[in-house]
Amino acid sequence: MLVEQSQQIIVGEPAPDFRLTDQTGSHWSLSEHRGHVVLLLFYPGNETLVCTKQLCSLRDNWVKYVETKAKIVAISVSPDEENGQFAAKYALPLPILSDTDREVTHLYTHHWIFPLSFMRGLTVVDADGVVRHHQTMLRVFRPNDHDVLVRLHAARYDHVEAEHDKLRQRVRTILLR
């Protein structure tokens, strides 16, 4: 685990790196996906009403999510095998990472009043590894797909615009020589 307990999730700051395994046992780390917008979806439990609705809604809108070109992962405190069964049962098209020690989940969904088991969260990390959007909510609520898609497109657009500005500056420098 690469997470330091003193870290906090702050919009505009680098996202803390972590390494977890998915439902197939493969390792997944945030830093390995630098260069891509990443959506981290933290949910409190497999086979719970709102969590199942959230991930099935994501599945039903998968084409729209793919269009964002973002890397999308769900993160659960359940073990890999249970996540695999859940993903297979509902034909979920995304990796579900297992955070059984709850370190990453605590870091990304911490709330000052409510316990971890009451919370869900989503974080959008841009291609440079910077947190662009961070939201925690009570587990009875779930993020709206449209709102999440807008945030993913915005994070990608801003990265492309920044790269375009860098290229424009290089061209100006060459032309002014």
Secondary structure, 3 states (H helix, E strand, C coil): CCCCCCCCCCCCCECCCCEEEECCCCEEEHHHHCCCCEEEEECCCCCCHHHHHHHHHHHHCHHHHHHCCCEEEEEECCCHHHHHHHHHHCCCCCCEEECCCCHHHHHHHCCCCCCHHHEEEEEEECCCCEEEEEEEEECCCCCCHHHHHHHHHHHHHHHHHHHHHHHHHHHHHHHCC
